[in-house]
Amino acid sequence: MVDTTTRAGQSSTGAPISRVLPLALATFAAGTDDMVIAGVLPDIAADLRVSEANAGQLVTAFALTYGIGTPVVAVLTARYSRRGVLLGGLGAFVALNLLASLAPSYGALLALRVLAAVAAAAITPAALAMAATMAPDHRRGRYLGLVIGGLTVSLVVGVPLGTWIGGGHGWRATMLFVAGLGALAWCGALAVPRAPATGADTGPGDAAAEAATHGAAGLRGRLAPLRQRPVLGVLLMIVVAASGGMMQMTYVFPVLRAAGHGIGHDDVALTITLMGCAGAVAAWLGGRGADQWGPRPTVVAAELGHGGALLAVAVLAWVGDMPYAALAAAMMLVALFAWSLTPPLQMLLLSLAPGAGMEVLALQTSALFLGASLGGVLGGLLLAHGSAAAIPLAGGLLQFAGLALLPRRRGA
């Protein structure tokens, strides 16, 4: 007899989508923690007596750890309940950000950022897995989209709020703000229905055997698409392009300060908000373009536009004393082209690796964060040994270089 009851308390029709909101808040907190440092970079540098280039490595450390850690942590925690992993990850996330607000030195803050990224790496896949379990089959995309949307909204709302708080009360208050977001998500997650672990339906002996073999086999499975040259080419292109784009985002404060006059926290926060709004529109445009013209032509057009917009920002930073309206318009163009890349890149990867959709999209996320970490290092070197204008200049050139890695495949 086939058991038609649902698992972990899930009804046959799924849980209401409102029950997923705490999961979206969890990814919102993780996304805010990733980039909020960019808005308070000068404050951290001044307080901890390091250069802004070194302060930027706090973003690098988080991005690198998160990008590499997400697939690894997902495999290592696969035998545990998703709810337990989420609550544990959020608890550690809150504690680590509270400690970050008290960090006495740059080294201590850097170590806490790495550990917070490990916690975030546990939060995101657990939240997505729980959302998939709670969703009715015909609405699974909406549930997952709501949780992923937490990452997007963090740039539009979370990072600007953290920047404004830092401008008025110092960067340590910003870290308390992030910890508060995590605490709210933890409280909300208590009400989320339980989701089973990967081996939840197996007996004790089977679960133990699976635990002994799942780590290596699971990680090999997640990396399997790398054996395909076209997939590897697209992922390398993402690394190169993301290093250029995220370099600009990490050091947005010094770049805007060089390009404008009297740029402060309020201006940077508003700019990040405008960029996020432009990015939300761009994601829709990128998907529409991929449907109409195909993913590869859309990627090429977006990359050319992204590179051109970054070069325009470089000119503004080189000239200096530009009106804020010109800076905001240029940065919105950067976001418009950058965020329009995601839908066609996802479609391209899915077409190149049929049957391995989850694995290839997980690799895309890792490539994005690896690029962000490389961009943080390169941007720091340019800021320390060159000028702020060199950051968008290098970022624009990297967009063009990334196109050379894009595979040429008929029908893509």
Secondary structure, DSSP 8 states (H G I E B T S, - for coil): ----S-STT--TT---GGGGHHHHHHHHHHHHHHHGGGGGHHHHHHHHT--HHHHTHHHHHHHHHHHHHHHHHHHHTTTS-HHHHHHHHHHHHHHHHHHHTT--SHHHHHHHHHHHHHHHHHHHHHHHHHHHHHS-GGGHHHHHHHHHHHHHHIIIIIHHHHHHHHHHH-HHHHHHHHHHHHHHHHHHHTTS-----TTTTS-HHHHHHHHHHHHHHHHHHHHGGGGSHHHHHHHHHHHHHHHHHHHHHHTHHHHHHHHSSS--HHHHHHHHHHHHHHHHHHHHHHHHHHHHH-HHHHHHHHHHHHHHHHHHHHHHHHH----HHHHHHHHHHHHHHHHTTHHHHHHHHHHHSTT-HHHHHHHHHHHHHHHHHHHHHHHHHHHHHS-TTHHHHHHHHHHHHHHTTS---TT-
